[in-house]
Amino acid sequence: MRFDDFLDRLRLVRMGGLWIELAVLAGCLALAWGLSRWSGRGQPRDSIWFGERTFDGLLFPLLSLVFVDLARRVMLDHQVVVVVLRIAVSVFASLVAIRLIARVLRAVFPASALVGLVERTVSWIAWAGAVLWIVGLLPPVLAELDRVTLAFGKDRVSLRTIMEGTLSAGLVMVIALWVAATIEKRILREAVSDLSMRKVASNAIRAFLLLVGLLFALSAVGVDLTALSVLGGALGVGLGFGLQKLAANYVSGFVILLERSIRIGDNVKIDSFEGRITDIKTRYTLVRAGNGREAIVPNESLITSRVENLSLADRKFNITTAIVVGYRSEVAQVQAILVAAATAQPRVMTEPAPVAFLTTFTPDGIEFTLHFWIADPDKGKDNVRSAINIAILEGLRAARIEIPFAQRVLRVESLPRDFTAGHEAPL
């Protein structure tokens, strides 16, 4: 339909038919809303189909599009001009495309800042296409894009083919991500209890579906898949030379997830950095310390270097603190005060119980070392050690047990006369 045809249709619009279309449109929307509301009971708030408030999901605009298009086709048999429903069809078609891409990307990549940019770009493209289709300018615009060609070697490809291929590939990739997210949410969470195995299964399924989706999209737009063999050879050479570190990190990520030598939630120590593993990506691993700092460790480093897993075999974490008291103190009384200070803390484990040892004799006094264990080192170690030290200090003061100061004796000896002879002080 050309733009002149659109203007001619507007001249044929009658007020009676316009009100009928508005009433039919309201009925279609009410029916779509009711079905979406009824089927969305008990669904999670992050559902792609229903969203947080039913109308912001994918199902409501999709049902509205189906009902409005059916009503438009029925009304074309009874009246010549259908304008409102035609506009509504284009609006809901654009809304379905926007909701599909936005909801899927936000579900798959919830923390990505690029999702917002993609969502805005898709919105502009969808609404621009809807406006062009409503006013009848879409066919001439597509014909003009078909005349603009670009040369790729011996072949020439139109700009319209490139745009349609890009949109088709993007749509197929989004659907592949949706299927992968659905499999992970509906099947893997119930079938696989281990978080690391669920992660590797999710990454493998997502990579496989994206590859299959990309091949289908390229085949749909007429790309010869045999030409990809050259690209595969070039990619292999690139991985062998310039991208070997990147490839090593990706392979190491899958090895870590499969071997489960390091799992999400473990407390590890890498060089001098100690913290809890919060996530294992395909290229790197995130380790968060107790003070909030987060380290990004390449997966290859976890495979080739020494890593202390503090929670692989046992979740108990030992902490020590030392105190020096005077030689006149009662050993049993000091040990009782130390143990009582540790036992009073709720985070300190009762099995194994805290224990205090007389470890060494120093020039200033006798040194005791208190050992205690906690099961949640990710919540911090210095805070519980500080609380125990304060309780120890108060207990020793209450028992009048001396905490000696460091004492040193300075001896000054006079030099012999023959050494000072001839060494007069300068004026």
C-alpha positions as CSV (number, residue, x, y, z in Angstrom):
1,M,0.0,0.0,0.0
2,R,1.3,3.4,-1.0
3,F,1.0,6.6,1.0
4,D,-1.7,7.9,-1.4
5,D,-3.7,4.7,-0.8
6,F,-3.4,5.4,2.9
7,L,-4.8,8.9,2.5
8,D,-7.6,7.6,0.3
9,R,-8.5,5.1,3.0
10,L,-8.6,7.8,5.6
11,R,-11.1,9.8,3.5
12,L,-13.4,6.7,3.4
13,V,-13.5,6.3,7.2
14,R,-16.9,6.8,8.8
15,M,-17.5,7.6,12.4
16,G,-19.9,4.7,12.8
17,G,-17.3,2.2,11.6
18,L,-14.6,3.9,13.7
19,W,-16.6,3.5,16.9
20,I,-17.2,-0.2,16.0
21,E,-13.4,-0.7,15.5
22,L,-12.7,0.9,18.8
23,A,-15.2,-1.3,20.6
24,V,-13.8,-4.4,18.9
25,L,-10.2,-3.3,19.9
26,A,-11.3,-2.8,23.5
27,G,-12.9,-6.3,23.5
28,C,-9.7,-7.9,22.1
29,L,-7.6,-6.2,24.7
30,A,-9.9,-7.2,27.5
31,L,-9.9,-10.8,26.3
32,A,-6.1,-10.8,26.0
33,W,-5.8,-9.3,29.5
34,G,-8.1,-11.8,31.1
35,L,-6.4,-14.8,29.5
36,S,-3.0,-13.5,30.5
37,R,-4.1,-12.8,34.0
38,W,-5.7,-16.2,34.5
39,S,-2.8,-18.2,33.1
40,G,-0.2,-16.1,34.9
41,R,-1.4,-17.0,38.4
42,G,1.4,-18.3,40.6
43,Q,4.1,-17.5,38.0
44,P,7.4,-16.0,39.1
45,R,7.9,-12.3,38.8
46,D,10.9,-12.8,36.4
47,S,8.8,-14.8,33.9
48,I,9.3,-13.9,30.3
49,W,5.7,-14.7,29.4
50,F,4.0,-12.8,32.2
51,G,6.5,-10.3,33.6
52,E,5.9,-8.6,37.0
53,R,2.4,-7.1,36.3
54,T,1.1,-9.4,33.5
55,F,0.8,-6.6,30.9
56,D,4.6,-6.1,30.8
57,G,5.3,-9.7,29.8
58,L,5.3,-11.3,26.3
59,L,1.9,-13.1,26.4
60,F,-0.3,-10.1,26.6
61,P,0.9,-8.3,23.5
62,L,1.1,-11.6,21.6
63,L,-2.5,-12.5,22.4
64,S,-3.6,-9.0,21.6
65,L,-1.9,-9.2,18.2
66,V,-3.6,-12.5,17.4
67,F,-7.1,-11.4,18.5
68,V,-6.8,-8.0,16.8
69,D,-5.5,-9.5,13.5
70,L,-8.4,-12.0,13.5
71,A,-10.9,-9.2,14.2
72,R,-9.4,-7.1,11.4
73,R,-9.7,-10.0,8.9
74,V,-13.4,-10.6,9.9
75,M,-14.3,-6.9,9.7
76,L,-12.7,-6.6,6.2
77,D,-15.6,-8.9,5.0
78,H,-18.2,-6.4,6.3
79,Q,-16.7,-3.0,5.6
80,V,-14.3,-1.6,3.1
81,V,-11.9,0.4,5.3
82,V,-10.4,-0.9,8.6
83,V,-8.0,1.7,10.0
84,V,-7.9,1.4,13.8
85,L,-7.3,-2.4,13.8
86,R,-4.7,-2.1,11.1
87,I,-2.8,0.4,13.2
88,A,-3.3,-1.8,16.3
89,V,-1.8,-4.8,14.5
90,S,1.4,-2.9,13.6
91,V,1.7,-1.5,17.1
92,F,1.3,-4.9,18.8
93,A,3.6,-6.6,16.3
94,S,6.3,-4.1,17.2
95,L,5.5,-4.5,20.9
96,V,5.9,-8.3,20.6
97,A,9.3,-7.9,19.0
98,I,10.5,-5.4,21.7
99,R,9.2,-7.5,24.6
100,L,10.7,-10.7,23.3
101,I,14.2,-9.3,22.9
102,A,14.1,-7.2,26.1
103,R,12.7,-9.9,28.4
104,V,14.9,-12.6,27.1
105,L,18.1,-10.6,27.3
106,R,17.3,-9.3,30.8
107,A,16.6,-12.9,31.9
108,V,19.9,-14.2,30.4
109,F,22.1,-11.3,31.2
110,P,20.6,-9.6,34.3
111,A,23.7,-7.5,35.2
112,S,24.8,-6.4,31.7
113,A,24.7,-2.7,30.9
114,L,24.6,-3.5,27.2
115,V,21.1,-4.9,27.4
116,G,19.6,-1.4,27.8
117,L,21.4,-0.2,24.7
118,V,20.2,-3.2,22.7
119,E,16.6,-2.7,24.0
120,R,16.5,1.0,23.0
121,T,18.0,0.2,19.5
122,V,15.4,-2.6,18.9
123,S,12.6,-0.2,20.1
124,W,13.6,2.5,17.6
125,I,13.8,0.1,14.7
126,A,10.5,-1.6,15.6
127,W,8.5,1.6,16.0
128,A,10.0,3.1,12.9
129,G,9.0,0.0,10.9
130,A,5.5,0.2,12.4
131,V,5.1,3.9,11.4
132,L,6.3,3.2,7.9
133,W,3.9,0.3,7.5
134,I,1.0,2.2,8.8
135,V,1.4,5.2,6.4
136,G,2.3,2.9,3.5
137,L,5.9,3.9,3.1
138,L,7.5,0.6,4.1
139,P,7.3,-1.1,0.6
140,P,9.0,1.9,-1.2
141,V,11.7,2.1,1.5
142,L,12.4,-1.7,1.2
143,A,12.5,-1.3,-2.6
144,E,15.0,1.5,-2.3
145,L,17.2,-0.5,0.1
146,D,17.1,-3.4,-2.4
147,R,18.6,-1.2,-5.1
148,V,21.6,-0.3,-2.8
149,T,24.2,-3.1,-3.2
150,L,27.6,-3.7,-1.6
151,A,30.4,-5.8,-3.2
152,F,31.8,-8.8,-1.4
153,G,34.4,-10.2,-3.7
154,K,32.7,-11.3,-6.9
155,D,29.2,-11.1,-5.4
156,R,27.0,-8.1,-4.7
157,V,24.6,-8.1,-1.8
158,S,21.8,-5.6,-1.4
159,L,21.5,-3.5,1.8
160,R,18.0,-5.0,2.3
161,T,19.4,-8.5,2.3
162,I,22.0,-7.5,4.9
163,M,19.5,-5.9,7.2
164,E,17.0,-8.8,6.9
165,G,19.8,-11.3,7.5
166,T,21.0,-9.3,10.6
167,L,17.5,-9.2,12.0
168,S,16.8,-12.9,11.3
169,A,20.1,-13.9,12.9
170,G,19.4,-11.7,15.9
171,L,15.9,-13.2,16.3
172,V,17.2,-16.7,16.1
173,M,19.9,-16.0,18.6
174,V,17.4,-14.5,21.1
175,I,15.1,-17.6,20.7
176,A,18.1,-19.9,21.3
177,L,19.0,-17.9,24.4
178,W,15.4,-18.2,25.6
179,V,15.4,-22.0,25.1
180,A,18.7,-22.3,26.9
181,A,17.4,-20.2,29.8
182,T,14.2,-22.2,30.0
183,I,16.1,-25.5,30.1
184,E,18.3,-24.3,32.8
185,K,15.4,-22.9,34.9
186,R,12.9,-25.7,34.4
187,I,15.1,-28.8,34.1
188,L,18.7,-28.3,35.3
189,R,17.7,-26.7,38.6
190,E,15.7,-29.7,39.6
191,A,17.8,-32.5,37.9
192,V,21.3,-31.2,38.9
193,S,21.8,-30.2,42.5
194,D,25.5,-29.4,42.2
195,L,25.9,-25.7,41.3
196,S,29.2,-26.2,39.3
197,M,27.7,-29.1,37.2
198,R,24.6,-27.0,36.5
199,K,26.9,-24.1,35.4
200,V,28.8,-26.2,32.9
201,A,25.7,-27.9,31.6
202,S,24.0,-24.5,31.1
203,N,27.1,-23.0,29.3
204,A,27.4,-26.1,27.1
205,I,23.6,-26.0,26.2
206,R,23.7,-22.3,25.5
207,A,26.8,-22.5,23.3
208,F,25.3,-25.4,21.3
209,L,22.0,-23.7,20.8
210,L,23.7,-20.4,19.7
211,L,25.8,-22.3,17.2
212,V,22.8,-24.1,15.8
213,G,20.8,-20.9,15.7
214,L,23.6,-19.1,13.9
215,L,23.9,-21.8,11.3
216,F,20.1,-21.8,10.7
217,A,20.1,-18.0,10.4
218,L,23.0,-17.9,8.0
219,S,21.4,-20.6,5.9
220,A,18.0,-18.7,5.9
221,V,19.5,-15.6,4.4
222,G,21.3,-17.6,1.7
223,V,24.9,-17.8,3.0
224,D,26.8,-20.8,1.7
225,L,27.9,-22.7,4.9
226,T,30.7,-24.4,3.0
227,A,32.4,-21.0,2.9
228,L,32.7,-21.1,6.7
229,S,35.4,-23.7,6.4
230,V,37.9,-21.0,5.5
231,L,36.8,-18.9,8.5
232,G,37.2,-22.0,10.7
233,G,40.8,-22.5,9.4
234,A,41.6,-18.9,10.0
235,L,40.1,-19.0,13.5
236,G,42.2,-22.1,14.3
237,V,45.4,-20.3,13.2
238,G,44.4,-17.3,15.3
239,L,43.8,-19.5,18.3
240,G,47.2,-21.2,17.8
241,F,49.0,-17.9,17.8
242,G,47.4,-14.7,19.0
243,L,44.4,-16.1,20.9
244,Q,46.0,-19.0,22.7
245,K,45.8,-17.4,26.1
246,L,42.1,-16.6,25.6
247,A,41.4,-20.2,24.4
248,A,43.4,-21.6,27.3
249,N,41.2,-19.6,29.8
250,Y,38.0,-20.9,28.2
251,V,39.2,-24.5,28.2
252,S,40.4,-24.1,31.8
253,G,37.0,-22.8,32.8
254,F,35.3,-26.0,31.5
255,V,37.9,-28.2,33.1
256,I,37.4,-26.5,36.5
257,L,33.6,-26.9,36.3
258,L,33.9,-30.5,35.2
259,E,36.5,-31.6,37.7
260,R,34.8,-29.7,40.5
261,S,38.2,-29.2,42.2
262,I,37.1,-25.6,42.9
263,R,33.3,-24.9,43.3
264,I,31.2,-21.9,43.7
265,G,31.0,-21.0,47.4
266,D,34.4,-22.4,48.3
267,N,36.9,-20.3,50.3
268,V,40.2,-20.2,48.5
269,K,43.6,-18.5,48.8
270,I,45.4,-17.5,45.6
271,D,48.8,-16.1,46.3
272,S,48.1,-13.6,49.1
273,F,44.4,-13.0,48.2
274,E,41.8,-14.9,50.2
275,G,38.1,-15.0,49.6
276,R,35.0,-16.9,48.5
277,I,34.3,-17.9,44.9
278,T,31.1,-16.2,43.9
279,D,31.0,-17.2,40.2
280,I,32.9,-19.2,37.6
281,K,32.7,-17.8,34.2
282,T,34.0,-19.4,31.0
283,R,37.1,-17.1,31.0
284,Y,37.6,-16.0,34.6
285,T,36.6,-16.7,38.2
286,L,35.3,-14.1,40.6
287,V,36.7,-14.3,44.2
288,R,35.2,-11.9,46.8
289,A,37.2,-11.2,50.0
290,G,35.5,-10.6,53.4
291,N,36.1,-6.8,53.1
292,G,34.1,-6.6,49.9
293,R,37.0,-6.5,47.4
294,E,36.6,-8.7,44.4
295,A,39.4,-10.3,42.3
296,I,39.1,-11.4,38.7
297,V,41.3,-14.5,38.3
298,P,41.9,-16.0,34.9
299,N,40.9,-19.6,34.8
300,E,44.3,-20.7,33.5
301,S,45.9,-19.4,36.7
302,L,43.7,-21.6,38.7
303,I,44.8,-24.7,36.7
304,T,48.6,-24.0,36.5
305,S,49.3,-22.2,39.8
306,R,49.0,-23.2,43.5
307,V,45.6,-22.6,44.9
308,E,44.6,-23.4,48.6
309,N,41.0,-24.5,48.8
310,L,40.1,-23.8,52.4
311,S,36.7,-25.4,52.3
312,L,37.0,-28.4,50.0
313,A,37.4,-31.1,52.6
314,D,36.3,-29.3,55.8
315,R,34.2,-26.2,56.3
316,K,35.9,-25.4,59.6
317,F,38.3,-22.5,59.7
318,N,40.9,-22.2,62.5
319,I,41.8,-18.8,63.9
320,T,44.4,-18.1,66.6
321,T,45.2,-15.2,68.9
322,A,48.1,-14.8,71.3
323,I,48.5,-13.0,74.7
324,V,51.5,-12.6,77.0
325,V,50.9,-12.4,80.8
326,G,53.2,-12.1,83.8
327,Y,55.1,-15.1,85.3
328,R,53.2,-14.8,88.6
329,S,49.9,-15.6,86.8
330,E,48.0,-18.9,87.4
331,V,48.2,-20.9,84.2
332,A,44.9,-22.7,84.6
333,Q,43.1,-19.4,85.4
334,V,44.4,-17.7,82.3
335,Q,43.4,-20.7,80.1
336,A,39.9,-20.6,81.5
337,I,39.6,-16.9,80.8
338,L,40.8,-17.4,77.2
339,V,38.4,-20.3,76.5
340,A,35.5,-18.5,78.1
341,A,36.1,-15.5,75.9
342,A,36.0,-17.6,72.8
343,T,33.0,-19.7,73.9
344,A,30.9,-16.6,74.5
345,Q,31.0,-15.7,70.8
346,P,28.0,-17.2,68.8
347,R,30.1,-17.7,65.6
348,V,32.7,-19.8,67.4
349,M,32.0,-23.6,67.0
350,T,31.5,-25.7,70.0
351,E,32.9,-28.8,68.3
352,P,35.8,-28.7,68.1
353,A,35.8,-26.6,71.3
354,P,38.2,-23.6,71.8
355,V,41.4,-24.5,73.5
356,A,44.3,-22.5,75.0
357,F,47.9,-23.6,75.2
358,L,51.0,-22.2,76.9
359,T,53.2,-22.0,73.9
360,T,56.4,-20.3,74.9
361,F,58.4,-18.4,77.5
362,T,59.4,-14.9,76.6
363,P,61.6,-12.4,78.4
364,D,58.5,-10.3,79.3
365,G,56.2,-13.2,80.4
366,I,54.6,-16.4,79.4
367,E,52.7,-16.6,76.1
368,F,49.4,-18.3,75.6
369,T,47.8,-19.1,72.2
370,L,44.1,-19.5,71.9
371,H,42.7,-21.7,69.0
372,F,39.1,-21.6,68.0
373,W,37.1,-22.5,64.8
374,I,34.4,-20.9,62.8
375,A,32.2,-22.3,60.0
376,D,31.5,-19.0,58.1
377,P,34.9,-17.3,57.3
378,D,33.2,-15.4,54.4
379,K,31.5,-13.2,57.1
380,G,35.0,-12.0,58.3
381,K,37.7,-13.3,60.6
382,D,39.1,-10.1,62.1
383,N,35.7,-9.0,63.5
384,V,35.3,-12.2,65.6
385,R,39.0,-12.1,66.6
386,S,38.6,-8.5,67.8
387,A,35.5,-9.4,69.8
388,I,37.4,-12.2,71.5
389,N,40.5,-10.1,72.2
390,I,38.3,-7.5,73.9
391,A,36.7,-10.2,76.1
392,I,40.1,-11.6,77.0
393,L,41.3,-8.1,78.0
394,E,38.3,-7.5,80.2
395,G,38.6,-10.9,81.8
396,L,42.3,-10.5,82.6
397,R,41.7,-7.1,84.1
398,A,38.8,-8.4,86.2
399,A,41.0,-11.2,87.5
400,R,43.9,-8.7,88.2
401,I,46.2,-10.7,86.0
402,E,49.2,-8.6,84.9
403,I,49.8,-8.0,81.2
404,P,53.5,-7.0,81.3
405,F,55.1,-4.2,79.4
406,A,58.2,-4.9,77.4
407,Q,61.3,-4.1,79.6
408,R,64.8,-3.5,78.4
409,V,67.9,-2.6,80.4
410,L,70.3,-0.1,78.9
411,R,73.9,-0.4,80.1
412,V,76.4,2.4,79.5
413,E,80.1,1.5,79.8
414,S,83.0,4.0,79.8
415,L,85.7,3.6,77.2
416,P,89.4,2.9,78.2
417,R,91.7,5.9,78.5
418,D,94.1,4.7,75.8
419,F,91.2,4.6,73.4
420,T,90.2,8.2,74.1
421,A,93.7,9.5,74.0
422,G,94.4,11.4,70.8
423,H,90.8,11.6,69.9
424,E,89.9,15.1,71.0
425,A,86.5,16.4,70.4
426,P,86.4,18.9,67.5
427,L,85.8,22.5,68.4
